[in-house]
């Protein structure tokens, strides 16, 4: 039994158009407590089951089969072992007869001579019509069998799909031609015909009914070619996600107790706590913590960051990153579905399965589209006959209406763009949680940026060393660093990293809230050193007048001043600040270019906030905002009529991220912030913030272009077909081309940068 509140992923086989999608969604949606979203491009259904519902996975599968399709559980409590662990569709579920290479080749080889002889009078030898009838027969039966089978299956379940239109058109053209051949006089030896591409302009007045064997063959061939191209293009559309999921290592060298050589085993056998060896050039098999060794990891495939990341004992490493230099012994901290790579894959797949609001209208239209088109085709036939036209012209127009109207482009408009756009985002380190997010990027006008950890590095660093008169700044920072290496305080660690001292330290003592004191020995020179806050140094009896102006200068620049003194006198001041990330000013400028007003939000004092804002060229600043007030600050902007993007990375940003119209979290931040956000940028790079907005808008723009094309195509083509201005062959080619156009337009997002 499926657990209450479960989410299930189904692979759905046999869908060909938006009408199929609408039918499966409708059937699943009728189950109590079930909400379903079906994606044609992925051939997948995402089903949410409310708590308390008695519906299980088998019921879902049975319902899909009752709708005329087949289904397999991929992800969910009742998923069979044969399902791929990443939730991808099994190979056998992706292979459909409609795109069989053999059918396509057979149809092409046989259709070419049929069209040539039927359309060119000079090639019509004695008895040509009988040869054409026999040669076209395998095309309209065996090659077109997927269409006929799908149409029959839909009919058995009281529905109609794109295949209904295609099958009806092909069968009608073929049966008409055989009737004309056998009973209408068209089978007379020596008879020739002069068909035209524009049937209304070339009606046959000889009384001999026209043959349409070439129509059935060409429509079948064009649609098979179109679907084959469409499936290949849809395969390319999912390349980014498949590449991402394939990044992981396949084997790993596990270290047994007391064994430094290890044994190679499949990565699937890893469990949390297992130690394994990562040699230079190998991929890290799973998320882990470094136990021994030091190296640099290439994380570019996962995060897009080209600079290798230095790691050592105690550092966390992510599965699928590449070890570039030294050997590492690591201990697994997460395996399988709990790894960061798997989580990213799930986020991307969930985003691709959903629907943007703009797709809802297409679904509503397609649900009633096929019955309306069948009725319109019959009306076209009756009207033409009532107006005194020949049966051949009336039949041609009716068949053209059936074939031109197939709504497959509508069904592909949104999912293919989502597939490519979210996959490209994953390659760039941008994860969009759902298509609804894309809608909101179009309307947002204000971006609220958390300062610490988002626009700044999130840790203190020495930005300047100022020496009193007669003192050497290099000596000041080296003496301070010698003492601070003994302290664990973040400010101390920053000073220690800035100096270059190997001097001995004795009598070290840390004074909470003040600083550190100790004796630094450099050869024969011994110094009694104090490093700390200016007020504390003064209370310790040290004369701070020589550096008073320097302290004031540092604090005026919104930096932290640390006084360095020895032998009873202050010798200099070390200025520290949480430095602005080098690319942050460019990121703010790009956000402004996107039409967004930028607001800096920070808990720091006004002076520090203004100093950072000046570096970033931000005019709107909200300083001294407590973590509890961040959500209120976002809501205040919303109450003023602004649509807000919130960008943050900490636990204290989670409520504001959830409150905002659009939340963007840095993936390097706290898990709760990542969960609350709508868009996640994998690495701490502010430039990815405007990049995420641009990608979302580009994907939404592509969806709208696709839908506009699909609607315009059907609106323009149906009247032409009903008026007898489209030969069914041209209609079939145009219908197949419309799907390819939609998918190809979506593939342009692969080049987004």
ZAMARGU-4260 file (C-alpha; in steps of 0.2 Angstrom, whole numbers, plus 5000, padded with zeros to 4 digits):
<rodrens>
0) 5000/5000/5000 | 5007/5017/4996 | 5010/5027/5011 | 4999/5042/5015 | 5005/5058/5007
5) 5016/5049/4995 | 5022/5055/4978 | 5024/5042/4964 | 5032/5044/4947 | 5025/5033/4933
10) 5032/5030/4916 | 5018/5031/4904 | 5019/5022/4887 | 5009/5026/4871 | 5005/5045/4873
15) 5007/5054/4857 | 4999/5071/4859 | 4991/5084/4871 | 4975/5074/4870 | 4983/5059/4877
20) 4991/5069/4891 | 4974/5077/4895 | 4965/5060/4895 | 4978/5052/4907 | 4977/5067/4919
25) 4958/5066/4919 | 4958/5048/4923 | 4971/5049/4937 | 4963/5065/4944 | 4946/5056/4946
30) 4954/5045/4959 | 4950/5051/4977 | 4964/5061/4984 | 4975/5060/4969 | 4983/5075/4959
35) 4992/5071/4943 | 5003/5080/4931 | 5008/5072/4915 | 5023/5077/4904 | 5023/5071/4886
40) 5041/5075/4882 | 5047/5064/4897 | 5033/5052/4895 | 5030/5053/4914 | 5017/5056/4926
45) 5020/5064/4943 | 5006/5059/4955 | 5003/5066/4973 | 4992/5056/4984 | 4984/5065/4999
50) 4986/5058/5017 | 4972/5046/5020 | 4969/5041/5003 | 4967/5022/5000 | 4975/5023/4982
55) 4991/5013/4979 | 5003/5012/4965 | 4994/4997/4957 | 4978/5007/4956 | 4987/5021/4947
60) 4994/5009/4935 | 4978/5000/4932 | 4969/5017/4929 | 4982/5022/4916 | 4979/5006/4907
65) 4961/5008/4908 | 4964/5025/4899 | 4972/5015/4885 | 4990/5017/4889 | 5003/5007/4899
70) 5012/5012/4914 | 5027/5007/4925 | 5030/5013/4943 | 5047/5022/4943 | 5048/5031/4960
75) 5037/5028/4975 | 5035/5017/4990 | 5029/5002/4979 | 5042/5005/4965 | 5049/4988/4959
80) 5068/4984/4959 | 5069/4985/4940 | 5066/5004/4941 | 5081/5014/4938 | 5087/5022/4955
85) 5087/5040/4947 | 5070/5038/4942 | 5073/5038/4923 | 5062/5029/4911 | 5069/5011/4907
90) 5075/5009/4890 | 5061/4997/4885 | 5048/5009/4891 | 5056/5023/4879 | 5056/5012/4864
95) 5039/5014/4854 | 5035/5006/4837 | 5030/5024/4831 | 5048/5028/4829 | 5054/5012/4823
100) 5069/5015/4811 | 5063/5000/4800 | 5046/5008/4798 | 5053/5024/4793 | 5065/5017/4780
105) 5052/5006/4773 | 5039/5020/4771 | 5052/5032/4763 | 5058/5019/4751 | 5041/5014/4745
110) 5033/5031/4745 | 5045/5040/4734 | 5040/5030/4718 | 5022/5030/4723 | 5022/5049/4724
115) 5033/5051/4708 | 5021/5040/4697 | 5005/5047/4705 | 5010/5066/4703 | 5019/5066/4686
120) 5008/5061/4671 | 5023/5057/4660 | 5028/5043/4672 | 5011/5035/4672 | 5014/5019/4662
125) 5000/5007/4657 | 4993/4999/4673 | 5002/5011/4684 | 4988/5014/4696 | 4988/4995/4701
130) 5006/4995/4704 | 5004/5011/4715 | 4990/5003/4724 | 5000/4987/4728 | 5017/4997/4733
135) 5007/5009/4744 | 4999/4995/4753 | 5013/4991/4765 | 5015/5009/4769 | 4997/5012/4774
140) 4996/4996/4784 | 5012/4990/4792 | 5021/5007/4792 | 5006/5016/4798 | 5001/5002/4810
145) 5006/5012/4826 | 4994/5025/4821 | 4980/5013/4818 | 4983/5003/4834 | 4984/5019/4845
150) 4967/5025/4837 | 4959/5008/4840 | 4965/5008/4858 | 4958/5025/4861 | 4942/5021/4852
155) 4940/5005/4864 | 4941/5017/4879 | 4929/5030/4871 | 4942/5043/4867 | 4951/5051/4853
160) 4969/5057/4850 | 4980/5063/4837 | 4982/5046/4831 | 4963/5045/4828 | 4965/5060/4815
165) 4980/5052/4807 | 4973/5034/4806 | 4956/5040/4800 | 4964/5051/4786 | 4975/5038/4780
170) 4961/5024/4780 | 4949/5036/4772 | 4961/5040/4758 | 4966/5022/4755 | 4948/5015/4755
175) 4942/5029/4743 | 4956/5025/4731 | 4952/5006/4732 | 4934/5010/4729 | 4938/5021/4714
180) 4950/5008/4707 | 4938/4993/4709 | 4921/5001/4706 | 4923/5019/4700 | 4932/5016/4683
185) 4949/5022/4689 | 4956/5005/4687 | 4955/5006/4668 | 4971/5002/4659 | 4979/5017/4650
190) 4970/5030/4662 | 4981/5044/4667 | 4978/5058/4680 | 4984/5076/4682 | 4983/5080/4701
195) 4988/5097/4708 | 4995/5103/4725 | 4980/5115/4727 | 4965/5103/4724 | 4952/5117/4723
200) 4961/5124/4708 | 4962/5108/4699 | 4946/5098/4701 | 4944/5084/4689 | 4928/5085/4678
205) 4931/5069/4668 | 4919/5060/4680 | 4933/5048/4685 | 4936/5049/4703 | 4954/5053/4708
210) 4965/5041/4717 | 4973/5046/4734 | 4985/5031/4736 | 5000/5044/4737 | 4991/5054/4750
215) 4990/5039/4762 | 5008/5035/4759 | 5015/5052/4760 | 5005/5057/4776 | 5011/5041/4784
220) 5029/5044/4779 | 5029/5062/4784 | 5022/5059/4801 | 5034/5044/4804 | 5048/5055/4799
225) 5042/5069/4810 | 5039/5058/4825 | 5056/5050/4823 | 5065/5067/4822 | 5054/5073/4837
230) 5059/5058/4848 | 5077/5061/4843 | 5076/5079/4847 | 5067/5076/4864 | 5081/5064/4868
235) 5094/5078/4865 | 5083/5089/4876 | 5086/5077/4891 | 5104/5076/4888 | 5109/5088/4901
240) 5100/5079/4915 | 5106/5062/4909 | 5124/5069/4909 | 5122/5075/4926 | 5115/5059/4933
245) 5129/5049/4924 | 5143/5059/4932 | 5145/5048/4947 | 5158/5035/4948 | 5154/5017/4944
250) 5167/5008/4955 | 5176/5013/4971 | 5192/5007/4980 | 5185/5002/4998 | 5198/5001/5012
255) 5196/4987/5024 | 5203/4988/5042 | 5222/4989/5041 | 5222/4989/5022 | 5230/5003/5013
260) 5228/4995/4996 | 5209/4991/4995 | 5198/4982/4984 | 5188/4988/4969 | 5169/4986/4971
265) 5153/4993/4963 | 5149/5010/4970 | 5131/5003/4975 | 5139/4993/4989 | 5145/5008/4998
270) 5136/5013/5015 | 5138/5027/5027 | 5154/5026/5036 | 5163/5016/5023 | 5181/5022/5020
275) 5187/5022/5002 | 5202/5028/4992 | 5202/5042/4979 | 5217/5041/4968 | 5222/5056/4957
280) 5211/5057/4942 | 5197/5047/4950 | 5180/5053/4954 | 5174/5054/4972 | 5162/5040/4973
285) 5149/5048/4985 | 5147/5062/4997 | 5161/5060/5010 | 5173/5068/5023 | 5192/5068/5020
290) 5201/5058/5033 | 5218/5058/5026 | 5228/5067/5013 | 5226/5084/5004 | 5222/5088/4986
295) 5212/5099/4974 | 5195/5094/4967 | 5188/5098/4950 | 5170/5102/4954 | 5166/5110/4937
300) 5155/5096/4930 | 5144/5098/4945 | 5145/5117/4949 | 5152/5125/4934 | 5166/5132/4944
305) 5182/5131/4934 | 5194/5133/4949 | 5199/5117/4958 | 5194/5117/4977 | 5208/5113/4989
310) 5203/5100/5002 | 5211/5092/5017 | 5206/5082/5033 | 5189/5087/5039 | 5183/5094/5023
315) 5167/5088/5015 | 5168/5082/4997 | 5154/5079/4985 | 5151/5064/4974 | 5156/5065/4956
320) 5169/5078/4958 | 5186/5074/4951 | 5202/5072/4962 | 5216/5081/4952 | 5232/5079/4963
325) 5235/5069/4979 | 5227/5053/4985 | 5213/5055/4998 | 5206/5043/5010 | 5188/5048/5013
330) 5173/5042/5024 | 5156/5041/5016 | 5143/5053/5024 | 5129/5050/5011 | 5125/5036/4998
335) 5112/5033/4985 | 5097/5044/4985 | 5104/5055/4999 | 5119/5062/4990 | 5120/5079/4983
340) 5120/5073/4965 | 5104/5063/4967 | 5096/5077/4976 | 5100/5089/4961 | 5094/5076/4949
345) 5077/5075/4958 | 5075/5093/4959 | 5078/5095/4940 | 5067/5080/4936 | 5053/5087/4947
350) 5054/5104/4938 | 5053/5096/4921 | 5038/5086/4926 | 5027/5101/4931 | 5017/5113/4921
355) 5018/5132/4919 | 5001/5141/4920 | 5002/5145/4901 | 5001/5127/4897 | 4984/5125/4906
360) 4975/5133/4892 | 4983/5122/4879 | 4978/5107/4890 | 4960/5113/4890 | 4959/5116/4872
365) 4967/5099/4867 | 4955/5090/4878 | 4941/5094/4866 | 4951/5097/4851 | 4950/5080/4842
370) 4931/5077/4843 | 4929/5095/4837 | 4941/5092/4822 | 4932/5076/4817 | 4915/5085/4817
375) 4923/5099/4807 | 4929/5087/4794 | 4912/5079/4792 | 4904/5097/4791 | 4917/5101/4778
380) 4913/5086/4768 | 4894/5089/4769 | 4896/5108/4764 | 4906/5104/4749 | 4894/5091/4743
385) 4879/5103/4747 | 4888/5117/4736 | 4888/5105/4721 | 4907/5101/4722 | 4913/5084/4716
390) 4915/5070/4728 | 4933/5070/4725 | 4936/5088/4730 | 4924/5087/4745 | 4934/5071/4751
395) 4951/5080/4749 | 4946/5094/4759 | 4938/5083/4773 | 4954/5073/4774 | 4965/5088/4774
400) 4956/5095/4789 | 4958/5079/4798 | 4977/5078/4795 | 4982/5096/4797 | 4973/5098/4814
405) 4984/5086/4825 | 4988/5095/4841 | 5005/5087/4844 | 5014/5103/4844 | 5003/5109/4858
410) 5008/5095/4869 | 5026/5097/4866 | 5027/5116/4868 | 5029/5117/4887 | 5038/5101/4892
415) 5052/5102/4879 | 5056/5120/4884 | 5056/5115/4902 | 5067/5099/4898 | 5080/5109/4889
420) 5080/5125/4900 | 5081/5116/4917 | 5094/5104/4910 | 5104/5118/4904 | 5102/5127/4921
425) 5109/5111/4930 | 5124/5112/4919 | 5127/5130/4924 | 5124/5127/4943 | 5106/5134/4943
430) 5092/5123/4949 | 5074/5128/4946 | 5062/5119/4957 | 5046/5120/4946 | 5039/5129/4930
435) 5028/5140/4941 | 5044/5148/4946 | 5047/5153/4928 | 5030/5163/4928 | 5036/5173/4943
440) 5052/5179/4936 | 5043/5188/4923 | 5034/5199/4936 | 5047/5202/4949 | 5053/5220/4950
445) 5063/5221/4967 | 5078/5210/4972 | 5082/5209/4991 | 5100/5204/4994 | 5107/5197/5010
450) 5124/5203/5013 | 5134/5191/5023 | 5138/5175/5014 | 5129/5181/4998 | 5137/5197/4992
455) 5152/5195/5004 | 5163/5180/5008 | 5155/5176/5024 | 5171/5176/5034 | 5183/5189/5040
460) 5199/5194/5030 | 5213/5206/5032 | 5210/5221/5020 | 5224/5233/5026 | 5238/5234/5039
465) 5242/5252/5046 | 5258/5255/5056 | 5262/5269/5068 | 5276/5281/5064 | 5293/5273/5062
470) 5285/5255/5062 | 5285/5242/5048 | 5268/5236/5043 | 5275/5219/5038 | 5283/5217/5055
475) 5266/5222/5063 | 5256/5209/5054 | 5269/5195/5056 | 5271/5198/5075 | 5252/5198/5076
480) 5250/5182/5066 | 5263/5173/5076 | 5252/5175/5092 | 5235/5173/5083 | 5240/5156/5076
485) 5236/5149/5094 | 5218/5155/5093 | 5203/5148/5086 | 5193/5164/5084 | 5188/5169/5066
490) 5197/5186/5067 | 5212/5177/5074 | 5212/5165/5060 | 5211/5179/5047 | 5226/5188/5054
495) 5236/5172/5055 | 5232/5168/5037 | 5239/5186/5032 | 5255/5184/5041 | 5271/5174/5037
500) 5279/5170/5054 | 5287/5154/5061 | 5292/5162/5077 | 5290/5154/5094 | 5276/5159/5106
505) 5276/5156/5125 | 5264/5161/5139 | 5250/5162/5126 | 5233/5167/5134 | 5216/5171/5126
510) 5205/5184/5135 | 5187/5182/5130 | 5179/5198/5123 | 5196/5206/5122 | 5211/5198/5113
515) 5226/5188/5115 | 5243/5190/5124 | 5259/5181/5124 | 5278/5181/5122 | 5285/5180/5104
520) 5303/5175/5101 | 5312/5179/5085 | 5330/5173/5087 | 5337/5184/5101 | 5323/5196/5101
525) 5309/5193/5113 | 5293/5204/5113 | 5278/5204/5125 | 5264/5206/5113 | 5245/5210/5114
530) 5233/5209/5100 | 5215/5214/5102 | 5201/5227/5103 | 5207/5245/5105 | 5198/5248/5121
535) 5205/5231/5129 | 5223/5235/5124 | 5221/5252/5132 | 5214/5244/5148 | 5229/5233/5149
540) 5240/5249/5151 | 5246/5250/5134 | 5248/5268/5126 | 5237/5268/5111 | 5238/5287/5106
545) 5251/5283/5092 | 5237/5273/5083 | 5221/5282/5088 | 5220/5291/5072 | 5222/5274/5063
550) 5209/5266/5073 | 5197/5280/5069 | 5201/5279/5050 | 5198/5260/5050 | 5181/5261/5059
555) 5175/5275/5048 | 5178/5264/5033 | 5166/5251/5042 | 5180/5239/5045 | 5185/5230/5062
560) 5201/5237/5070 | 5213/5226/5079 | 5227/5235/5088 | 5244/5226/5089 | 5256/5231/5103
565) 5272/5225/5111 | 5283/5231/5124 | 5271/5243/5131 | 5267/5253/5115 | 5254/5251/5101
570) 5264/5248/5085 | 5250/5247/5072 | 5232/5242/5067 | 5226/5228/5057 | 5209/5231/5047
575) 5198/5217/5044 | 5182/5215/5035 | 5170/5202/5027 | 5176/5206/5010 | 5164/5209/4995
580) 5165/5195/4983 | 5175/5201/4967 | 5160/5198/4956 | 5146/5205/4967 | 5147/5223/4959
585) 5145/5215/4942 | 5130/5205/4948 | 5121/5220/4955 | 5124/5229/4939 | 5117/5215/4929
590) 5101/5214/4940 | 5099/5232/4937 | 5100/5229/4918 | 5086/5216/4920 | 5075/5230/4927
595) 5076/5225/4945 | 5078/5237/4960 | 5091/5231/4972 | 5089/5232/4991 | 5103/5227/5003
600) 5097/5218/5018 | 5109/5215/5033 | 5110/5214/5052 | 5126/5224/5052 | 5126/5242/5058
605) 5121/5257/5047 | 5140/5262/5044 | 5145/5245/5038 | 5130/5242/5027 | 5132/5259/5019
610) 5151/5255/5015 | 5146/5239/5007 | 5132/5247/4997 | 5144/5260/4991 | 5156/5246/4984
615) 5141/5238/4976 | 5132/5254/4969 | 5116/5250/4979 | 5106/5264/4985 | 5092/5255/4995
620) 5099/5249/5011 | 5090/5240/5026 | 5103/5239/5040 | 5102/5232/5058 | 5088/5220/5053
625) 5087/5205/5065 | 5084/5187/5058 | 5066/5188/5064 | 5063/5205/5055 | 5069/5199/5038
630) 5053/5191/5033 | 5044/5207/5039 | 5056/5218/5028 | 5051/5207/5013 | 5032/5208/5017
635) 5034/5227/5019 | 5040/5229/5001 | 5026/5217/4995 | 5013/5228/5004 | 5020/5243/4995
640) 5015/5234/4979 | 5032/5227/4974 | 5035/5209/4968 | 5051/5203/4977 | 5065/5191/4974
645) 5074/5187/4990 | 5092/5180/4989 | 5100/5172/5004 | 5110/5157/5011 | 5108/5156/5030
650) 5095/5148/5042 | 5090/5166/5046 | 5085/5169/5028 | 5073/5154/5026 | 5057/5163/5032
655) 5061/5178/5020 | 5065/5166/5006 | 5048/5158/5008 | 5039/5175/5010 | 5046/5182/4994
660) 5037/5180/4977 | 5053/5172/4972 | 5067/5164/4983 | 5085/5161/4977 | 5096/5152/4989
665) 5115/5149/4987 | 5117/5130/4988 | 5132/5132/4998 | 5121/5138/5012 | 5110/5131/5025
670) 5099/5116/5021 | 5083/5125/5027 | 5087/5140/5016 | 5089/5128/5001 | 5072/5120/5005
675) 5063/5136/5006 | 5069/5143/4990 | 5062/5142/4972 | 5079/5143/4963 | 5095/5136/4970
680) 5112/5141/4964 | 5124/5127/4967 | 5140/5138/4971 | 5142/5154/4980 | 5144/5165/4965
685) 5133/5181/4964 | 5134/5181/4945 | 5123/5166/4945 | 5108/5176/4953 | 5105/5187/4937
690) 5110/5172/4927 | 5096/5162/4935 | 5083/5176/4931 | 5089/5177/4913 | 5088/5158/4911
695) 5070/5157/4919 | 5064/5171/4908 | 5072/5164/4892 | 5064/5147/4896 | 5047/5155/4899
700) 5049/5165/4883 | 5053/5149/4873 | 5037/5141/4880 | 5026/5156/4875 | 5034/5156/4857
705) 5030/5137/4856 | 5012/5139/4861 | 5010/5154/4850 | 5017/5144/4835 | 5006/5129/4839
710) 4990/5139/4841 | 4993/5150/4826 | 4997/5135/4816 | 4981/5126/4819 | 4971/5142/4818
715) 4978/5147/4801 | 4979/5129/4794 | 4961/5123/4798 | 4952/5136/4787 | 4964/5133/4773
720) 4961/5115/4773 | 4942/5117/4775 | 4942/5128/4760 | 4950/5115/4749 | 4967/5125/4748
725) 4978/5111/4755 | 4982/5094/4748 | 4982/5081/4762 | 5000/5078/4757 | 5005/5096/4761
730) 4994/5095/4777 | 5003/5080/4783 | 5020/5088/4780 | 5015/5104/4789 | 5008/5095/4804
735) 5024/5084/4806 | 5035/5100/4803 | 5025/5109/4817 | 5031/5097/4830 | 5049/5098/4824
740) 5048/5117/4824 | 5043/5117/4842 | 5056/5105/4848 | 5070/5113/4838 | 5065/5130/4845
745) 5067/5123/4863 | 5084/5116/4859 | 5090/5133/4856 | 5091/5135/4875 | 5105/5122/4875
750) 5116/5137/4869 | 5111/5148/4884 | 5125/5156/4892
</rodrens>
